[in-house]
Amino acid sequence: MTPEDLYLQAVVNRHRLPAPDPAAHHIRRRLEPLLQSWAGAHLESVTLSGSQAKGSALRDGDVDLFLSLAPDTPSPLAVLHSSLAARFCDYLP
């Protein structure tokens, strides 16, 4: 490894969260009932994804959630996306 690589690795390690991050799981549990009320019976699961799921999240990072919807969900994806964005546009945790 080059000195530059070692430096970058040290910086990232200083800012990395311990895995698993309990705060990310708390956020998922807190949002799940709200997502369930939005999607109804079409919501199959809510799981952590992205850097939180991989264990490479940084302290100031975001929390990505993967929503699994039933195959018989009636709306097209674009409509679902707009509806979800509208539902949470003013949401503050």
C-alpha positions as CSV (number, residue, x, y, z in Angstrom):
1,M,0.0,0.0,0.0
2,T,1.2,3.5,-0.8
3,P,1.5,6.2,1.9
4,E,-1.5,7.9,0.4
5,D,-3.6,4.8,0.6
6,L,-2.6,4.3,4.3
7,Y,-3.4,7.9,5.0
8,L,-6.9,7.6,3.4
9,Q,-7.5,4.4,5.2
10,A,-6.6,6.0,8.5
11,V,-9.0,8.9,7.9
12,V,-11.9,6.7,6.9
13,N,-11.3,4.4,10.0
14,R,-11.4,7.5,12.3
15,H,-14.9,8.4,11.0
16,R,-16.3,4.9,10.6
17,L,-19.2,3.9,12.8
18,P,-19.1,0.7,14.8
19,A,-21.0,-2.1,13.0
20,P,-23.8,-2.7,13.5
21,D,-25.0,0.8,14.2
22,P,-27.9,0.6,16.7
23,A,-29.1,4.1,15.6
24,A,-29.7,3.0,12.1
25,H,-31.8,0.1,13.3
26,H,-33.7,2.5,15.6
27,I,-34.5,4.7,12.6
28,R,-35.7,1.7,10.6
29,R,-38.0,0.6,13.4
30,R,-39.3,4.1,13.9
31,L,-40.1,4.6,10.2
32,E,-41.5,1.1,9.6
33,P,-45.0,1.9,11.0
34,L,-45.2,5.1,9.0
35,L,-44.2,3.3,5.8
36,Q,-46.7,0.6,6.6
37,S,-49.5,3.2,6.8
38,W,-48.3,4.6,3.4
39,A,-48.1,1.3,1.6
40,G,-50.7,-0.8,3.5
41,A,-50.7,-4.5,2.7
42,H,-48.4,-4.0,-0.2
43,L,-45.3,-3.4,2.0
44,E,-43.5,-6.7,2.5
45,S,-40.3,-5.6,4.3
46,V,-38.1,-2.6,5.2
47,T,-34.4,-3.4,5.5
48,L,-31.2,-1.4,5.9
49,S,-29.2,-1.1,2.7
50,G,-26.2,0.9,1.5
51,S,-23.2,1.6,3.7
52,Q,-25.1,0.7,6.9
53,A,-25.8,-2.8,5.6
54,K,-22.3,-3.2,4.4
55,G,-20.8,-2.0,7.7
56,S,-18.9,0.8,6.0
57,A,-21.0,3.8,7.2
58,L,-19.4,7.0,8.4
59,R,-20.5,9.0,11.4
60,D,-22.2,11.7,9.4
61,G,-23.6,9.4,6.8
62,D,-27.2,8.8,5.9
63,V,-29.4,5.7,6.4
64,D,-30.6,4.0,3.3
65,L,-33.7,1.8,3.5
66,F,-34.8,-0.8,0.9
67,L,-38.6,-1.1,0.7
68,S,-39.9,-4.4,-0.7
69,L,-43.4,-4.1,-2.1
70,A,-45.7,-6.9,-3.2
71,P,-45.8,-7.8,-6.9
72,D,-49.5,-6.9,-7.1
73,T,-48.9,-3.2,-5.9
74,P,-51.3,-1.4,-8.2
75,S,-49.3,1.8,-9.0
76,P,-46.4,2.3,-11.4
77,L,-43.0,2.9,-9.7
78,A,-43.0,6.6,-10.7
79,V,-46.3,7.2,-8.9
80,L,-45.1,5.3,-5.9
81,H,-42.0,7.4,-5.7
82,S,-43.9,10.6,-5.9
83,S,-46.4,9.5,-3.4
84,L,-43.7,8.4,-0.9
85,A,-41.8,11.7,-1.4
86,A,-45.0,13.7,-0.8
87,R,-45.9,11.7,2.3
88,F,-42.5,12.4,3.9
89,C,-41.6,15.8,2.5
90,D,-42.1,17.6,5.8
91,Y,-41.1,14.7,8.1
92,L,-38.6,15.5,10.8
93,P,-37.4,12.6,13.0
